[in-house]
Amino acid sequence: MRFEHKKLGAILTLKEADDLLARDVDVYLREYRKLPMGDNAVQVVKAAVIAGWIIEPILTAEAVDSMRTPIVRWMSQKIDALYTEVTTIPPE
């Protein structure tokens, strides 16, 4: 899934929900829990970077600290939506 925020000049390409397996969610959650408490949006993006959920831009967890806050928050919203999609049980 590719997202673009023209006003922020930001792009984000995430893995597709169907491509994320239980182990991918497990890695994401483990990495999220390891990060020091702070801005939740920063933790979400760093955990997604480490877990390999972000395809583009190519980032390191350390690089997230140098990003503009609105971009990190926007990315965090998209990652949260993907997490919800991946972990929600569809109706029978």
N, CA, C and O atoms as a GROMACS GRO file, in nm:
protein
  368
    1MET      N    1   0.083  -0.116   0.000
    1MET     CA    2   0.000   0.000   0.000
    1MET      C    3   0.089   0.124   0.000
    1MET      O    4   0.182   0.138   0.080
    2ARG      N    5   0.058   0.212  -0.091
    2ARG     CA    6   0.138   0.335  -0.105
    2ARG      C    7   0.053   0.455  -0.067
    2ARG      O    8  -0.061   0.467  -0.111
    3PHE      N    9   0.110   0.542   0.014
    3PHE     CA   10   0.043   0.664   0.058
    3PHE      C   11   0.132   0.783   0.025
    3PHE      O   12   0.254   0.773   0.023
    4GLU      N   13   0.067   0.895   0.000
    4GLU     CA   14   0.141   1.018  -0.026
    4GLU      C   15   0.069   1.133   0.042
    4GLU      O   16  -0.053   1.147   0.030
    5HIS      N   17   0.144   1.214   0.111
    5HIS     CA   18   0.090   1.335   0.174
    5HIS      C   19   0.159   1.452   0.104
    5HIS      O   20   0.272   1.486   0.136
    6LYS      N   21   0.088   1.511   0.011
    6LYS     CA   22   0.149   1.616  -0.072
    6LYS      C   23   0.194   1.737   0.009
    6LYS      O   24   0.303   1.790  -0.014
    7LYS      N   25   0.112   1.781   0.102
    7LYS     CA   26   0.148   1.900   0.179
    7LYS      C   27   0.274   1.878   0.263
    7LYS      O   28   0.357   1.968   0.278
    8LEU      N   29   0.288   1.757   0.318
    8LEU     CA   30   0.408   1.726   0.396
    8LEU      C   31   0.525   1.684   0.308
    8LEU      O   32   0.640   1.681   0.353
    9GLY      N   33   0.495   1.653   0.182
    9GLY     CA   34   0.600   1.605   0.093
    9GLY      C   35   0.653   1.469   0.135
    9GLY      O   36   0.772   1.440   0.126
   10ALA      N   37   0.560   1.385   0.183
   10ALA     CA   38   0.600   1.255   0.237
   10ALA      C   39   0.532   1.142   0.160
   10ALA      O   40   0.419   1.154   0.113
   11ILE      N   41   0.603   1.032   0.150
   11ILE     CA   42   0.547   0.910   0.093
   11ILE      C   43   0.570   0.797   0.193
   11ILE      O   44   0.660   0.802   0.276
   12LEU      N   45   0.487   0.696   0.181
   12LEU     CA   46   0.500   0.579   0.267
   12LEU      C   47   0.444   0.459   0.191
   12LEU      O   48   0.330   0.461   0.147
   13THR      N   49   0.526   0.358   0.177
   13THR     CA   50   0.480   0.233   0.119
   13THR      C   51   0.497   0.125   0.224
   13THR      O   52   0.607   0.099   0.273
   14LEU      N   53   0.385   0.062   0.258
   14LEU     CA   54   0.383  -0.044   0.358
   14LEU      C   55   0.357  -0.177   0.290
   14LEU      O   56   0.302  -0.183   0.181
   15LYS      N   57   0.397  -0.284   0.357
   15LYS     CA   58   0.363  -0.416   0.308
   15LYS      C   59   0.211  -0.430   0.307
   15LYS      O   60   0.141  -0.363   0.384
   16GLU      N   61   0.160  -0.514   0.222
   16GLU     CA   62   0.016  -0.540   0.216
   16GLU      C   63  -0.025  -0.625   0.336
   16GLU      O   64   0.053  -0.707   0.385
   17ALA      N   65  -0.147  -0.603   0.384
   17ALA     CA   66  -0.197  -0.678   0.499
   17ALA      C   67  -0.190  -0.829   0.476
   17ALA      O   68  -0.155  -0.904   0.567
   18ASP      N   69  -0.222  -0.872   0.356
   18ASP     CA   70  -0.220  -1.016   0.326
   18ASP      C   71  -0.080  -1.075   0.330
   18ASP      O   72  -0.064  -1.197   0.340
   19ASP      N   73   0.022  -0.991   0.321
   19ASP     CA   74   0.160  -1.038   0.323
   19ASP      C   75   0.218  -1.049   0.464
   19ASP      O   76   0.323  -1.109   0.484
   20LEU      N   77   0.148  -0.990   0.562
   20LEU     CA   78   0.198  -0.993   0.700
   20LEU      C   79   0.144  -1.116   0.772
   20LEU      O   80   0.023  -1.138   0.777
   21LEU      N   81   0.234  -1.194   0.826
   21LEU     CA   82   0.199  -1.317   0.895
   21LEU      C   83   0.208  -1.295   1.047
   21LEU      O   84   0.250  -1.190   1.093
   22ALA      N   85   0.169  -1.397   1.121
   22ALA     CA   86   0.172  -1.388   1.268
   22ALA      C   87   0.312  -1.352   1.317
   22ALA      O   88   0.326  -1.274   1.411
   23ARG      N   89   0.415  -1.408   1.255
   23ARG     CA   90   0.552  -1.377   1.299
   23ARG      C   91   0.587  -1.230   1.277
   23ARG      O   92   0.662  -1.171   1.354
   24ASP      N   93   0.531  -1.169   1.170
   24ASP     CA   94   0.556  -1.027   1.144
   24ASP      C   95   0.493  -0.938   1.251
   24ASP      O   96   0.553  -0.840   1.294
   25VAL      N   97   0.374  -0.974   1.294
   25VAL     CA   98   0.307  -0.901   1.401
   25VAL      C   99   0.384  -0.920   1.532
   25VAL      O  100   0.400  -0.826   1.610
   26ASP      N  101   0.430  -1.042   1.555
   26ASP     CA  102   0.506  -1.072   1.675
   26ASP      C  103   0.634  -0.988   1.682
   26ASP      O  104   0.665  -0.931   1.787
   27VAL      N  105   0.706  -0.981   1.573
   27VAL     CA  106   0.830  -0.901   1.569
   27VAL      C  107   0.797  -0.754   1.594
   27VAL      O  108   0.866  -0.688   1.673
   28TYR      N  109   0.694  -0.703   1.529
   28TYR     CA  110   0.653  -0.564   1.547
   28TYR      C  111   0.624  -0.536   1.695
   28TYR      O  112   0.673  -0.438   1.751
   29LEU      N  113   0.543  -0.621   1.758
   29LEU     CA  114   0.506  -0.600   1.898
   29LEU      C  115   0.625  -0.611   1.992
   29LEU      O  116   0.637  -0.533   2.087
   30ARG      N  117   0.713  -0.708   1.968
   30ARG     CA  118   0.832  -0.722   2.052
   30ARG      C  119   0.920  -0.597   2.043
   30ARG      O  120   0.969  -0.547   2.144
   31GLU      N  121   0.940  -0.548   1.920
   31GLU     CA  122   1.024  -0.430   1.900
   31GLU      C  123   0.958  -0.306   1.963
   31GLU      O  124   1.026  -0.223   2.024
   32TYR      N  125   0.828  -0.293   1.947
   32TYR     CA  126   0.755  -0.180   2.006
   32TYR      C  127   0.774  -0.178   2.157
   32TYR      O  128   0.798  -0.073   2.216
   33ARG      N  129   0.763  -0.295   2.220
   33ARG     CA  130   0.773  -0.304   2.366
   33ARG      C  131   0.915  -0.280   2.417
   33ARG      O  132   0.934  -0.240   2.531
   34LYS      N  133   1.015  -0.305   2.332
   34LYS     CA  134   1.155  -0.284   2.372
   34LYS      C  135   1.194  -0.136   2.372
   34LYS      O  136   1.286  -0.096   2.444
   35LEU      N  137   1.124  -0.056   2.293
   35LEU     CA  138   1.162   0.084   2.279
   35LEU      C  139   1.131   0.161   2.406
   35LEU      O  140   1.031   0.133   2.473
   36PRO      N  141   1.216   0.258   2.441
   36PRO     CA  142   1.191   0.338   2.562
   36PRO      C  143   1.062   0.418   2.545
   36PRO      O  144   1.026   0.460   2.436
   37MET      N  145   0.994   0.438   2.657
   37MET     CA  146   0.870   0.515   2.655
   37MET      C  147   0.899   0.656   2.604
   37MET      O  148   1.002   0.716   2.635
   38GLY      N  149   0.809   0.705   2.526
   38GLY     CA  150   0.821   0.838   2.469
   38GLY      C  151   0.700   0.862   2.382
   38GLY      O  152   0.591   0.813   2.411
   39ASP      N  153   0.719   0.935   2.276
   39ASP     CA  154   0.611   0.963   2.183
   39ASP      C  155   0.566   0.832   2.118
   39ASP      O  156   0.647   0.765   2.053
   40ASN      N  157   0.440   0.795   2.135
   40ASN     CA  158   0.389   0.670   2.081
   40ASN      C  159   0.407   0.663   1.930
   40ASN      O  160   0.438   0.556   1.877
   41ALA      N  161   0.389   0.773   1.860
   41ALA     CA  162   0.404   0.773   1.714
   41ALA      C  163   0.546   0.734   1.674
   41ALA      O  164   0.565   0.659   1.578
   42VAL      N  165   0.642   0.784   1.744
   42VAL     CA  166   0.783   0.750   1.717
   42VAL      C  167   0.806   0.601   1.741
   42VAL      O  168   0.871   0.535   1.660
   43GLN      N  169   0.752   0.549   1.849
   43GLN     CA  170   0.767   0.406   1.879
   43GLN      C  171   0.703   0.320   1.770
   43GLN      O  172   0.761   0.220   1.728
   44VAL      N  173   0.586   0.359   1.724
   44VAL     CA  174   0.515   0.283   1.620
   44VAL      C  175   0.598   0.279   1.492
   44VAL      O  176   0.616   0.172   1.433
   45VAL      N  177   0.649   0.393   1.450
   45VAL     CA  178   0.726   0.398   1.324
   45VAL      C  179   0.857   0.321   1.339
   45VAL      O  180   0.896   0.246   1.249
   46LYS      N  181   0.926   0.339   1.451
   46LYS     CA  182   1.052   0.265   1.472
   46LYS      C  183   1.028   0.115   1.472
   46LYS      O  184   1.104   0.040   1.411
   47ALA      N  185   0.924   0.070   1.540
   47ALA     CA  186   0.894  -0.074   1.545
   47ALA      C  187   0.862  -0.127   1.406
   47ALA      O  188   0.903  -0.237   1.370
   48ALA      N  189   0.789  -0.049   1.327
   48ALA     CA  190   0.756  -0.090   1.190
   48ALA      C  191   0.881  -0.096   1.103
   48ALA      O  192   0.894  -0.185   1.018
   49VAL      N  193   0.973  -0.003   1.124
   49VAL     CA  194   1.100  -0.005   1.050
   49VAL      C  195   1.177  -0.133   1.084
   49VAL      O  196   1.220  -0.206   0.994
   50ILE      N  197   1.193  -0.159   1.212
   50ILE     CA  198   1.270  -0.275   1.256
   50ILE      C  199   1.204  -0.406   1.211
   50ILE      O  200   1.273  -0.501   1.174
   51ALA      N  201   1.071  -0.410   1.214
   51ALA     CA  202   0.997  -0.531   1.177
   51ALA      C  203   0.989  -0.550   1.025
   51ALA      O  204   0.944  -0.655   0.978
   52GLY      N  205   1.031  -0.449   0.949
   52GLY     CA  206   1.030  -0.462   0.803
   52GLY      C  207   0.896  -0.435   0.738
   52GLY      O  208   0.872  -0.479   0.626
   53TRP      N  209   0.808  -0.363   0.807
   53TRP     CA  210   0.676  -0.331   0.751
   53TRP      C  211   0.683  -0.218   0.650
   53TRP      O  212   0.597  -0.207   0.563
   54ILE      N  213   0.785  -0.133   0.660
   54ILE     CA  214   0.797  -0.016   0.572
   54ILE      C  215   0.888  -0.050   0.455
   54ILE      O  216   1.004  -0.090   0.474
   55ILE      N  217   0.835  -0.035   0.336
   55ILE     CA  218   0.912  -0.060   0.214
   55ILE      C  219   0.981   0.068   0.168
   55ILE      O  220   1.098   0.066   0.129
   56GLU      N  221   0.907   0.178   0.173
   56GLU     CA  222   0.960   0.306   0.128
   56GLU      C  223   0.903   0.416   0.215
   56GLU      O  224   0.783   0.413   0.243
   57PRO      N  225   0.979   0.510   0.260
   57PRO     CA  226   1.120   0.531   0.234
   57PRO      C  227   1.205   0.430   0.312
   57PRO      O  228   1.160   0.372   0.411
   58ILE      N  229   1.326   0.411   0.266
   58ILE     CA  230   1.418   0.324   0.337
   58ILE      C  231   1.469   0.401   0.458
   58ILE      O  232   1.531   0.507   0.445
   59LEU      N  233   1.440   0.347   0.576
   59LEU     CA  234   1.473   0.415   0.701
   59LEU      C  235   1.545   0.322   0.796
   59LEU      O  236   1.540   0.200   0.784
   60THR      N  237   1.613   0.383   0.892
   60THR     CA  238   1.661   0.312   1.009
   60THR      C  239   1.582   0.365   1.127
   60THR      O  240   1.523   0.472   1.120
   61ALA      N  241   1.581   0.289   1.236
   61ALA     CA  242   1.511   0.336   1.355
   61ALA      C  243   1.569   0.468   1.403
   61ALA      O  244   1.496   0.556   1.450
   62GLU      N  245   1.700   0.483   1.392
   62GLU     CA  246   1.765   0.607   1.435
   62GLU      C  247   1.724   0.726   1.349
   62GLU      O  248   1.714   0.838   1.398
   63ALA      N  249   1.700   0.701   1.221
   63ALA     CA  250   1.662   0.809   1.130
   63ALA      C  251   1.526   0.868   1.166
   63ALA      O  252   1.499   0.985   1.137
   64VAL      N  253   1.440   0.790   1.228
   64VAL     CA  254   1.307   0.838   1.265
   64VAL      C  255   1.318   0.956   1.361
   64VAL      O  256   1.236   1.048   1.356
   65ASP      N  257   1.418   0.953   1.447
   65ASP     CA  258   1.438   1.063   1.543
   65ASP      C  259   1.465   1.197   1.475
   65ASP      O  260   1.440   1.302   1.533
   66SER      N  261   1.515   1.194   1.353
   66SER     CA  262   1.548   1.317   1.280
   66SER      C  263   1.439   1.362   1.184
   66SER      O  264   1.456   1.460   1.111
   67MET      N  265   1.327   1.292   1.184
   67MET     CA  266   1.218   1.327   1.094
   67MET      C  267   1.128   1.433   1.158
   67MET      O  268   1.123   1.445   1.280
   68ARG      N  269   1.059   1.509   1.074
   68ARG     CA  270   0.964   1.608   1.124
   68ARG      C  271   0.847   1.537   1.192
   68ARG      O  272   0.797   1.436   1.143
   69THR      N  273   0.804   1.592   1.304
   69THR     CA  274   0.697   1.530   1.384
   69THR      C  275   0.569   1.505   1.306
   69THR      O  276   0.512   1.397   1.320
   70PRO      N  277   0.520   1.598   1.224
   70PRO     CA  278   0.395   1.570   1.149
   70PRO      C  279   0.408   1.449   1.056
   70PRO      O  280   0.312   1.374   1.037
   71ILE      N  281   0.526   1.430   0.998
   71ILE     CA  282   0.547   1.315   0.910
   71ILE      C  283   0.544   1.185   0.991
   71ILE      O  284   0.484   1.087   0.949
   72VAL      N  285   0.610   1.186   1.106
   72VAL     CA  286   0.611   1.067   1.192
   72VAL      C  287   0.468   1.034   1.236
   72VAL      O  288   0.429   0.917   1.235
   73ARG      N  289   0.392   1.133   1.275
   73ARG     CA  290   0.254   1.109   1.319
   73ARG      C  291   0.168   1.057   1.205
   73ARG      O  292   0.085   0.969   1.226
   74TRP      N  293   0.186   1.110   1.086
   74TRP     CA  294   0.110   1.064   0.969
   74TRP      C  295   0.145   0.918   0.940
   74TRP      O  296   0.056   0.836   0.917
   75MET      N  297   0.274   0.887   0.940
   75MET     CA  298   0.316   0.748   0.917
   75MET      C  299   0.258   0.655   1.024
   75MET      O  300   0.212   0.545   0.994
   76SER      N  301   0.261   0.700   1.147
   76SER     CA  302   0.210   0.621   1.258
   76SER      C  303   0.062   0.587   1.238
   76SER      O  304   0.019   0.475   1.266
   77GLN      N  305  -0.015   0.683   1.192
   77GLN     CA  306  -0.158   0.659   1.165
   77GLN      C  307  -0.177   0.549   1.061
   77GLN      O  308  -0.263   0.462   1.076
   78LYS      N  309  -0.098   0.553   0.956
   78LYS     CA  310  -0.108   0.452   0.850
   78LYS      C  311  -0.066   0.314   0.902
   78LYS      O  312  -0.128   0.213   0.868
   79ILE      N  313   0.039   0.310   0.982
   79ILE     CA  314   0.086   0.184   1.039
   79ILE      C  315  -0.017   0.128   1.137
   79ILE      O  316  -0.043   0.008   1.137
   80ASP      N  317  -0.075   0.214   1.219
   80ASP     CA  318  -0.180   0.170   1.312
   80ASP      C  319  -0.299   0.110   1.236
   80ASP      O  320  -0.355   0.009   1.279
   81ALA      N  321  -0.337   0.172   1.126
   81ALA     CA  322  -0.448   0.120   1.046
   81ALA      C  323  -0.414  -0.017   0.988
   81ALA      O  324  -0.500  -0.105   0.983
   82LEU      N  325  -0.290  -0.035   0.944
   82LEU     CA  326  -0.246  -0.164   0.892
   82LEU      C  327  -0.248  -0.269   1.004
   82LEU      O  328  -0.294  -0.381   0.984
   83TYR      N  329  -0.197  -0.233   1.120
   83TYR     CA  330  -0.197  -0.324   1.235
   83TYR      C  331  -0.340  -0.368   1.267
   83TYR      O  332  -0.365  -0.487   1.289
   84THR      N  333  -0.432  -0.274   1.270
   84THR     CA  334  -0.572  -0.306   1.299
   84THR      C  335  -0.629  -0.400   1.194
   84THR      O  336  -0.699  -0.496   1.228
   85GLU      N  337  -0.599  -0.373   1.068
   85GLU     CA  338  -0.648  -0.460   0.961
   85GLU      C  339  -0.593  -0.602   0.974
   85GLU      O  340  -0.666  -0.699   0.956
   86VAL      N  341  -0.467  -0.613   1.006
   86VAL     CA  342  -0.401  -0.743   1.014
   86VAL      C  343  -0.451  -0.823   1.136
   86VAL      O  344  -0.458  -0.946   1.130
   87THR      N  345  -0.485  -0.756   1.244
   87THR     CA  346  -0.518  -0.827   1.367
   87THR      C  347  -0.668  -0.840   1.394
   87THR      O  348  -0.707  -0.900   1.494
   88THR      N  349  -0.751  -0.784   1.308
   88THR     CA  350  -0.896  -0.791   1.327
   88THR      C  351  -0.951  -0.919   1.265
   88THR      O  352  -0.919  -0.953   1.151
   89ILE      N  353  -1.032  -0.988   1.341
   89ILE     CA  354  -1.095  -1.111   1.291
   89ILE      C  355  -1.219  -1.070   1.211
   89ILE      O  356  -1.306  -1.001   1.264
   90PRO      N  357  -1.227  -1.113   1.085
   90PRO     CA  358  -1.344  -1.076   1.005
   90PRO      C  359  -1.470  -1.149   1.055
   90PRO      O  360  -1.460  -1.256   1.115
   91PRO      N  361  -1.586  -1.091   1.031
   91PRO     CA  362  -1.709  -1.159   1.073
   91PRO      C  363  -1.726  -1.292   1.000
   91PRO      O  364  -1.679  -1.310   0.888
   92GLU      N  365  -1.793  -1.383   1.066
   92GLU     CA  366  -1.814  -1.515   1.005
   92GLU      C  367  -1.925  -1.511   0.902
   92GLU      O  368  -1.957  -1.613   0.841
   0.00000   0.00000   0.00000
